[in-house]
């Protein structure tokens, strides 16, 4: 059984959950190592289930099997990735499978339908 991994080798939270634009969610913004663009990795083996290219390029990624979470919970996982400049630049598509730890795209800066923000 896979353990849920963090999506980046770096953790620099630029906005936490339940504050600012995340006031009603558990979303976080991670700025990577610096102001450059770092790779985002698959936190578990899974499949891209949906891509919403308008606005923030939301990508929904679902685990193949139940994963072990840090709190001891074992369950299927769905992760929403947001703000990458274009999922299609990285050959991401609905139904595409990634193995845990595989690089899936570079972090981006898409906000309000604009890249590089």
C-alpha positions in Angstrom: 0.0 0.0 0.0 1.3 3.4 -0.9 1.7 6.3 1.6 0.3 9.6 0.5 3.3 11.7 -0.5 3.5 15.5 -0.6 3.4 16.8 -4.2 6.7 18.7 -4.1 10.2 18.1 -2.7 9.7 21.6 -1.2 7.1 23.0 1.2 6.8 26.8 1.2 3.2 27.6 2.0 2.3 31.0 0.6 -1.4 30.8 1.7 -2.9 28.4 4.2 -6.3 26.9 4.5 -9.4 28.7 5.9 -7.9 32.2 5.2 -7.9 34.7 2.3 -9.2 33.2 -0.9 -9.3 29.8 0.9 -11.7 31.0 3.6 -14.1 28.0 3.2 -11.7 25.3 2.1 -8.7 23.2 3.1 -6.8 24.4 0.1 -3.2 25.6 0.4 -0.9 27.4 -1.9 2.7 26.1 -2.1 5.3 28.4 -3.7 7.9 25.7 -4.2 11.6 26.4 -3.4 11.6 30.0 -4.6 10.0 32.2 -7.2 11.0 29.7 -10.0 9.0 26.7 -11.2 9.5 23.4 -9.5 8.2 20.0 -10.5 5.0 18.7 -9.1 4.9 14.9 -8.5 2.1 12.4 -8.3 1.4 11.9 -4.6 0.2 8.3 -5.3 -0.4 6.1 -8.3 -3.5 7.3 -10.0 -5.4 8.7 -12.9 -6.4 12.2 -14.1 -10.2 12.2 -13.8 -11.1 15.8 -14.9 -9.4 18.9 -16.2 -11.1 22.3 -16.1 -8.9 24.5 -18.3 -10.8 27.7 -17.7 -9.6 30.1 -15.0 -7.1 28.2 -12.8 -6.6 24.9 -14.8 -8.0 22.6 -12.1 -6.9 19.0 -12.4 -8.6 16.2 -10.4 -6.3 13.2 -9.8 -7.7 10.0 -8.2 -5.8 7.1 -6.6 -5.9 3.6 -8.1 -6.1 1.9 -4.7 -6.6 3.1 -1.1 -3.6 5.0 0.2 -2.3 5.5 3.8 -2.7 9.0 5.0 -0.5 10.6 7.7 -3.3 10.3 10.3 -3.6 6.5 9.8 -6.7 6.6 7.6 -6.6 4.2 4.7 -8.9 5.3 1.8 -9.0 6.3 -1.8 -7.6 9.8 -2.4 -8.6 12.6 -4.8 -6.3 15.6 -5.1 -7.1 18.8 -7.0 -4.1 20.5 -8.5 -4.6 24.2 -9.4 -2.8 27.2 -10.9 -0.5 25.4 -13.4 -0.1 27.5 -16.6 -1.4 24.7 -18.9 -1.9 21.0 -18.1 -1.8 20.2 -21.8 1.8 21.5 -22.1 2.8 18.5 -20.0 0.8 16.0 -22.0 -1.7 15.8 -19.2 -5.1 14.4 -20.3 -8.2 12.9 -18.8 -7.5 9.2 -18.3 -3.7 9.5 -18.2 -2.1 7.4 -15.5 0.9 8.4 -13.3 2.9 6.4 -10.9 3.7 7.7 -7.4 6.6 10.1 -7.5 6.5 10.6 -11.2 6.9 14.2 -12.4 3.6 15.4 -13.8 4.1 19.1 -14.5 5.8 22.3 -13.3 4.1 24.6 -10.8 2.5 27.6 -12.4 1.1 31.0 -11.7 -2.4 30.9 -13.3 -5.0 33.1 -11.6 -8.2 34.6 -12.7 -7.7 33.1 -16.2 -4.2 34.6 -16.7 -0.8 32.9 -16.7 2.3 34.1 -14.9 0.5 35.8 -12.0 
